[in-house]
C-alpha cells in the first residue's frame, strides 16, 4: 500500500482491496498474503505504515525502493513464502 500520498489513508485502500477480492473469490481471500507498505521514506510515511499494520491487524513490511530500506527483508519473506508453498504441494 502506498504510504507516500498526502491525504490518503492506506488502510482504507487495503480494506477496499480485501473487500473487492472477497467479492471476486472467497477462495482467494484464504490464501497466504503479505501486507506491504511502500514508499516509506520519511517519518510521516513510517507513521502511516505503522497505522496500516495496526488497523489491518497484520504483520507487514515497510519498504522504500528509493532508499532500499526493507528490500532485503522483502526478498527473505518472499523466499520464505515460496518455500512454504512448495512444501505444501
C-alpha positions as CSV (number, residue, x, y, z in Angstrom):
1,X,0.0,0.0,0.0
2,X,1.4,3.4,-1.0
3,X,2.2,5.4,2.2
4,X,3.5,8.5,0.5
5,X,0.4,10.2,-0.8
6,X,-0.6,13.1,1.3
7,X,-4.3,13.0,2.4
8,X,-4.6,9.2,1.6
9,X,-5.2,6.7,4.3
10,X,-3.5,3.4,3.2
11,X,-5.7,1.3,5.5
12,X,-8.8,2.4,3.5
13,X,-7.1,1.2,0.3
14,X,-6.3,-2.1,2.0
15,X,-9.8,-2.6,3.2
16,X,-11.2,-1.8,-0.3
17,X,-8.9,-4.3,-2.0
18,X,-9.7,-7.0,0.6
19,X,-13.5,-6.4,0.1
20,X,-13.1,-6.5,-3.7
21,X,-11.1,-9.7,-3.5
22,X,-13.7,-11.3,-1.3
23,X,-16.5,-10.3,-3.7
24,X,-14.5,-11.8,-6.6
25,X,-13.4,-15.0,-4.9
26,X,-13.7,-16.2,-1.3
27,X,-11.1,-18.8,-2.1
28,X,-8.5,-16.1,-2.9
29,X,-9.0,-14.5,0.5
30,X,-8.0,-17.7,2.2
31,X,-4.6,-17.8,0.5
32,X,-1.4,-16.5,2.1
33,X,-0.8,-12.8,1.6
34,X,1.8,-10.2,2.5
35,X,0.9,-6.7,3.5
36,X,3.5,-4.3,2.1
37,X,3.8,-0.6,2.8
38,X,5.6,1.1,0.0
39,X,7.3,4.5,-0.4
40,X,8.2,4.6,3.3
41,X,10.8,7.2,3.1
42,X,10.1,9.8,5.9
43,X,8.5,10.0,9.3
44,X,5.0,10.6,8.0
45,X,5.1,7.6,5.8
46,X,6.5,5.5,8.6
47,X,3.6,6.5,10.8
48,X,1.1,5.7,8.0
49,X,2.8,2.2,7.6
50,X,2.6,1.6,11.4
51,X,-1.1,2.6,11.5
52,X,-1.8,0.4,8.4
53,X,-0.3,-2.7,10.1
54,X,-2.2,-1.9,13.4
55,X,-5.6,-1.3,11.7
56,X,-5.2,-4.3,9.4
57,X,-4.2,-6.4,12.4
58,X,-1.4,-7.9,10.3
59,X,2.3,-8.0,10.4
60,X,3.7,-6.3,7.3
61,X,6.8,-5.0,5.8
62,X,7.7,-1.4,5.1
63,X,9.9,-0.7,2.1
64,X,11.4,2.1,0.1
65,X,12.7,1.4,-3.4
66,X,14.3,4.8,-3.4
67,X,16.5,4.1,-0.4
68,X,16.5,0.3,-0.5
69,X,15.2,0.2,3.1
70,X,13.3,-3.1,3.8
71,X,14.1,-4.6,0.4
72,X,16.3,-7.4,1.7
73,X,13.6,-8.2,4.3
74,X,11.1,-8.4,1.5
75,X,13.3,-10.8,-0.5
76,X,13.6,-13.0,2.5
77,X,9.9,-13.0,3.2
78,X,9.1,-13.9,-0.4
79,X,11.6,-16.7,-0.3
80,X,10.0,-18.0,2.9
81,X,6.5,-17.9,1.4
82,X,7.6,-19.7,-1.7
83,X,9.4,-22.4,0.3
84,X,6.2,-22.9,2.4
85,X,4.1,-23.1,-0.8
86,X,6.4,-25.7,-2.3
87,X,6.4,-27.8,0.8
88,X,2.6,-27.7,0.9
89,X,2.4,-29.0,-2.7
